[in-house]
Amino acid sequence: MEANVTVERGLRTARERPGVALVWALAAVLFLDLLAKLAGVSLGPFETPWFALWFGGDLPLSRLASFVWDGVVIGAIIGLASIGLSLTYSILNFANFAHGDYLTVGAFSGWAVTYVIAGIGGLLALAETAINALTGLGQSRMGDADLVSLVLLRTPPLDAGANIWLSPAAIVVGLVVAAGVTVAAALVLDRFVYRPMRDADGISLLIASIGVAFMLRYLVAFVFGNSRRIVTSTEQLPSLNVAETVTGALPFLGPARGSLIIDLHEVTLVAVSVVLMLGLHFLLQRTKLGKAMRAMADNRALAQVTGIPTERVIRSTWVIGAGLTGAAGFLLVLSQGGLGFQTGWLLLLLIFAAVIMGGIGSIYGAIAGGLVIGLASRVSLIWLQGDLSSFARPTAFALMILILLFRPSGIFGGVKTA
């Protein structure tokens, strides 16, 4: 009886909303194709006027796990960076186009400090060698390594006699400095740009934020140069044979093939992102400041009438949003292995997509949107291979459009700030 009701409901949905039925059918086909690939079953080719279509194939579970892990890493960065943009929109009521460049400021400032701390031991050793050379006790090997070149990210700490990847203190301090410098920049810009325009309409603030974005971007280029810095990493965790573990529990997938290599810095990135997100959840739900922020996001005029110090809440919004964005910029380098003065600007479109997909004004929606975009951009590579791999990022935006077609308010639409 229940089966008949389910079938009847499905047929009614197909008649009334053919688009929804088509999407679900496509999702079912992709899921069955994925299972066939994991099991090593291949059917086809099915000839079409344009190309030969295969169903199934050969996909090691370790490769799928690698795609999922990469998607989680990318999603954690986008989700963390999206929180600040969502806070700004929900409480200050404007889309901050300078948000991506806040991320760039955090990345460069944090890594400049990281380079200095990681290379300071090497510089001291080089200085001692130089003193010995001057006193006739040895030869100098200072070369081009100096404090200025470390600050401007021109000389890797390894060239100064230190290994940055064996200096956890440098990473921790760099992360804190990245958040602090970004917060300071956001507060200064709020005081001299956004605060005088507090009562202006959203379009005026948006245009002002575009000007701020260009100013920050080319200030970074002026100080650090416009060339891309490469930060290399060779340290990895031991191989985790996820495929062997899972296929032991699911023998129909066949024997395990390959292993999943997880980079230590990616583990650090995901762990720090989760801790920061949980901390933000606690602040919004358990503290007086969080309640005030939620009240302002819901109704700013009513919050002012009830005595909530709105300017203090706005400053706190900039501190929290900019701090998380600066931290995201610093962590992004751990994943990408490099940074340039346009790093944040190139990521801004994905950040906006995550906020819109999750539901404008929803912090949890921004996090969920970031994870969905990250996973979609990597898992889609299962089907987009070879020359089609360049369409992975557009696939994430196509998924965003589909979600908005069936849920226009976003995944967490209607939920403000929390």
FIKERO-985251 format. One record per residue (C-alpha): residue in three letters; x, y, z. Coordinates in pm, whole numbers, plus 50000, padded with zeros to 5 digits. Each point is the difference from the previous one (the first is absolute). Layout:
<nodes>
ALAXYZ/...
</nodes>
This chain:
<nodes>
MET500005000050000/GLU502765024250098/ALA501914991249682/ASN496985008749788/VAL499635033350180/THR503675007749942/VAL499774991549631/GLU496865020749959/ARG501625029450175/GLY503054996949775/LEU497874999449686/ARG498055030350115/THR503245019050066/ALA501284990449654/ARG496855013549838/GLU499765032150204/ARG503725007850032/PRO501894983349715/GLY503145019850077/VAL500264985350350/ALA499394965149863/LEU502725004849739/VAL502535011450262/TRP499234970450227/ALA500264976249705/LEU503395014549904/ALA501184997150360/ALA498894963750012/VAL501864992049676/LEU503195016550129/PHE499734980950328/LEU499564966649822/ASP502875008949766/LEU502185007650304/LEU499194966350157/ALA500804982849671/LYS503335018049977/LEU500924990050355/ALA499064963749927/GLY502025000649675/VAL496964993049782/SER500045015849654/LEU497185001149746/GLY500175016649661/PRO500895018449802/PHE496545012949915/GLU500385019049676/THR498415034649968/PRO500195025249713/TRP502705019550191/PHE501984975250211/ALA500154964650138/LEU498444997150346/TRP501324975050254/PHE498194988150312/GLY502234989750287/GLY503724995249966/ASP502894995550240/LEU500295023650298/PRO502184989850299/LEU498405008750331/SER503205017850101/ARG499545024249710/LEU496415007550104/ALA501175005350357/SER502685023749872/PHE497415020549808/VAL497755001750307/TRP502875010250228/ASP501165027149758/GLY496415012549985/VAL499805001850379/VAL503275019750012/ILE498825024949738/GLY496565001850160/ALA501475007250343/ILE501935029849861/ILE497035013949806/GLY497644994050292/LEU502295017350249/ALA500485029849770/SER496275001449924/ILE499085005350365/GLY501365035550005/LEU498195009549680/SER496744985750133/LEU500395018850330/THR500695032649817/TYR496954996049780/SER497594989750276/ILE501025026850253/LEU501335028849785/ASN497674993349705/PHE502485002749711/ALA502044976649786/ASN503665006450081/PHE501994995749678/ALA503235006650192/HIS499534967750191/GLY502274980149770/ASP502805025250045/TYR499684997350379/LEU500894963549940/THR503085010849801/VAL501115023950276/GLY499744972050254/ALA501944975849780/PHE502945023549936/SER500265014350352/GLY499774965950165/TRP502504983549774/ALA502445029150028/VAL500114994350376/THR500194962449949/TYR503015004249771/VAL501745022350252/ILE499454976650295/ALA500924969149802/GLY503095016549854/ILE501225018950305/GLY501994970150125/GLY501694997249665/LEU500725037349995/LEU501624998050344/ALA502184971349881/LEU500935019649688/ALA500825030650209/GLU502274979150220/THR501734986949689/ALA500465035749874/ILE501525010950331/ASN502354970649990/ALA500995009549646/LEU500755035850106/THR502134987750290/GLY501804975149779/LEU498334969550155/GLY498044989649693/GLN498405010449676/SER496765019449964/ARG497044983549829/MET497365026950052/GLY499275003149629/ASP496715017349921/ALA498144987750309/ASP499035028950231/LEU497085011250212/VAL498505022449730/SER499954972149742/LEU498234977550253/VAL497375026350082/LEU499305005949631/LEU499804962149939/ARG502895001649753/THR502334975250173/PRO498604967150128/PRO501034992650360/LEU501664968449871/ASP502525022049815/ALA500715017850326/GLY500894967650172/ALA496614990350147/ASN497194976849898/ILE496645017350027/TRP498094967150011/LEU501844989550315/SER499055032250182/PRO496464995450139/ALA500355032050204/ALA500485019649677/ILE496724986249862/VAL498055007550319/VAL501345035450038/GLY499525006749628/LEU496354989250025/VAL499405023450294/VAL501755029149828/ALA498034994149678/ALA496745003050193/GLY501245030150203/VAL501285020349706/THR496814993549802/VAL497895011150297/ALA502075031950035/ALA499625007749629/ALA496244993750014/LEU499525022750304/VAL502045028349843/LEU498044997549675/ASP496724999150190/ARG500955031250195/PHE501035020949699/VAL497904985349716/TYR496954980650111/ARG499055017850323/PRO499465034049835/MET497774981949747/ARG498124979450258/ASP496605014449904/ALA500644998849626/ASP498244975049776/GLY501494966149921/ILE501075009849648/SER502175028650127/LEU501674977350255/LEU500524973249734/ILE501745024849768/ALA502135012550289/SER501004964150079/ILE501144995249639/GLY502285030350039/VAL501334985850328/ALA500654967049826/PHE502165016049731/MET501855020750260/LEU500854969550214/ARG500914978449703/TYR502495024149851/LEU501375010050339/VAL500944963550049/ALA501484999349648/PHE502005031850077/VAL501474985950323/PHE500524963649905/GLY500195002249621/ASN497664985749738/SER501774966749952/ARG498504968450144/ARG501834984950300/ILE500404962350008/VAL499924983350340/THR500994963749962/SER499164971550231/THR501314964649999/GLU498964988550347/GLN497174974649989/LEU498284976750240/PRO500574962849946/SER497764984549735/LEU496544992250133/ASN498594970749801/VAL496385010850019/ALA499124977949705/GLU501134968550180/THR497985008550312/VAL496795008149814/THR500144971249751/GLY500524976550293/ALA496605011550127/LEU498465001849649/PRO501444970049809/PHE497755005949697/LEU502235029449910/GLY502804975849916/PRO503594999750127/ALA501615031650131/ARG502195018649753/GLY502295028250101/SER500105020950315/LEU498985034850106/ILE502875023950073/ILE498955027850237/ASP502245030450028/LEU500795011050354/HIS499245036349919/GLU496584991049863/VAL499214982050325/THR501085031350187/LEU497835021549773/VAL496864979150051/ALA500564996650376/VAL500525037450051/SER496975008149784/VAL497774976650201/VAL501225014750330/LEU499365035749880/MET496534991049872/LEU499084983150328/GLY501295030350189/LEU497825022849791/HIS496984977550063/PHE500595002250376/LEU500365038049980/LEU496765004649806/GLN497934976350210/ARG501405003750352/THR501265035650045/LYS498325033850041/LEU501935013549701/GLY498704971749783/LYS496425007150100/ALA500515036949924/MET501414991549657/ARG497054977649922/ALA497615027150115/MET501635025949773/ALA499944976149706/ASP496294994350057/ASN498935036450054/ARG502585027550038/ALA497505027550085/LEU498414979250274/ALA503434991250137/GLN500845037250032/VAL496705006950178/THR500604972250252/GLY503375014750097/ILE502394976949817/PRO503295019049936/THR499914996949623/GLU503405016149932/ARG501664975850241/VAL498264970949827/ILE501135013049661/ARG503615002050120/SER499714964850136/THR498634988949665/TRP503045014049821/VAL502334984050256/ILE498444965549970/GLY499445000849623/ALA503395014749913/GLY501814977450246/LEU498504968649849/THR500695012949649/GLY503645007550080/ALA500374965350151/ALA498424985049687/GLY502525018749783/PHE502894986550205/LEU498644964449989/LEU499375002749627/VAL503755001649943/LEU500394966850183/SER497704984649740/GLN501165018149684/GLY503695002050079/GLY500215035749867/LEU498475034650010/GLY499755031249787/PHE498505034550032/GLN496854988349820/THR499514968250206/GLY496985012750192/TRP498475017549700/LEU500034967549800/LEU498294981950288/LEU497365026950056/LEU497554986049744/LEU500014966050173/ILE499475017250336/PHE496995019149868/ALA498654967849848/ALA500314982150334/VAL498155028050183/ILE497215001149741/MET499664962349980/GLY499864996350378/GLY497505028150044/ILE500975036550032/GLY500355009650364/SER500444964650132/ILE503374991250152/TYR499314962949990/GLY498795003849645/ALA503305016349900/ILE501934970850151/ALA497744974649829/GLY500225018749669/GLY503795000050016/LEU500104962550062/VAL497544993149717/ILE502045021049755/GLY503264984050109/LEU498664964649968/ALA498245006749670/SER503135015349844/ARG502104969250086/VAL497594970449986/SER498825011349655/LEU503504990949874/ILE498854963850010/TRP498005007349686/LEU501875030549868/GLN503314985149893/GLY502685011049759/ASP499165032349819/LEU496675001950187/SER501715004250339/SER500025037849948/PHE496204998950039/ALA500214988650364/ARG499525034950143/PRO497105008849766/THR498374967550118/ALA499955014050354/PHE498215031349875/ALA497544978749801/LEU499184981350321/MET499455033550172/ILE497545009949729/LEU498124967150038/ILE499725004450376/LEU498735035549960/LEU497454989149737/PHE498394975650242/ARG500765019550319/PRO500315037149909/SER500815010750355/GLY503004976450019/ILE500764969250210/PHE499495018350331/GLY497805027649856/GLY498125021450247/VAL502424993750287/LYS501855031650099/THR503534998150142/ALA499334967050182/
</nodes>
